Amino acid sequence: MSDRDDDESGIEWDDGFAAELVGATLFVGVTYLDHDGTLIRRQQVFGRVETVDAEAGITIQPFDGAASFTMVPILEAIEPADPGSYQLSPEDPVVENPDYTVIFSLTAPLRH
């Protein structure tokens, strides 16, 4: 497999890493913020990576039985996880020893 450049974003796609992610466990933390930085909500997803596609995204099947979760395909944001316990907020379940982690903060635009 070869790497390719995504002409629109300028982000390099790593086919080898994408293939490595399939079947791995991934801890995803997403923090949603209002335009002024006020916390709206947090979302934690932990599951097995089902598919990785440069256009369709990364699909995860959560271990808690929830519907599959698809995230943006930004491979360089995904980090190998150190052994241990992970939790986005005190209300979320504790996750033990994921293979990889990724944390995003999404800020809503100012609406007029």
N, C-alpha and C positions, 0 to 999 in steps of 0.2 A: 504494500500500500504506500502511496506517496502523499506527501503534504501538498496542500494547495493554498493559494491566497484567495480570500473572499474579496472580490473586486469592489463590492459596494462598501464594506466596512473597513477594509484594510487589515482585518484580523486573519492571521494564518490559522488554517485548520489542520489539526494533527490527526490523520487517519489512524495511526497506531494507538494513540492515547484514547481516541474515540472507541476503538475496538476493545481496548483494555477495560473501559468503563462498563461495558455490557456484562451484566451478571454481578457486578460489584455492588456493595452497599454504599448508599450516599445519604448523608445528613444535610438537609437543606434548611436554611433559616432565611426567612424573608421578613423584613420590617417595612411596613407601609407607613409613610409620613405624609402629612398635609403639606401644602406648598410652603408653609412657614416653619416646617420641621416638627410640628406637633405629631406625636404618635397617634396613628389611627388604629393599627393592630399589628400583631406579629403572627406569623404562620411558621410552624415547624413541620417538616415532612421527613420521614425516614423510611427508606425502602430499598428494593433492588432495582437497579437500572435495567430497563427492558430494551430500549432503543436509544441510539444516539445518531442524530441526523443534522447536518449543517443547516438545513432549511427548516425542517419540522420541529427541531428542538430535542431535548433530552427527556424521555418519558420514564417515570419512576412508578413502580407499583408499591404503594405504602404497605408496611407490615401490619398496620392497624385495620386493614380491610377497606379503607377509604378508596374512592375512585382514583384511577391513575392520575398522576400529576405531571404536567409537562412544563419544563422551564426553558429559558432561553439557552441556546447552544454556545455559551461562552466558556470554552474549555479552560482558558487560562485563569479563570476564577476558581476552578476546582483544585483543592489541595489534598494531598495525602493526609489522612488523619493520624494524629498521635494516639496511641492506646489510651483509653480512658472513657470517662463519662461526659456526655454532651447534652445540653439543654438550653434552648433559646430563652425561655422565661420560666419562672417558678411554677407556672400553671401547666407547663408542657411536661410530657413524660421524659424521663431520663433515658438516653440512648447510650448503649455500651459498644465501644470499639467499632465504629463504622470504618469502612475502607477509605472513604473520602468525605470531605466537607466542602460546603459552599455557602457563603452568607451574602445576601443582597439587601440593600436598602433602596426602596423605590419611593420617589418623591412625586406627589401629584402636582400638575402644573397649576399656576394661578389662573383662576377663571374669572372673567369679567362679566 
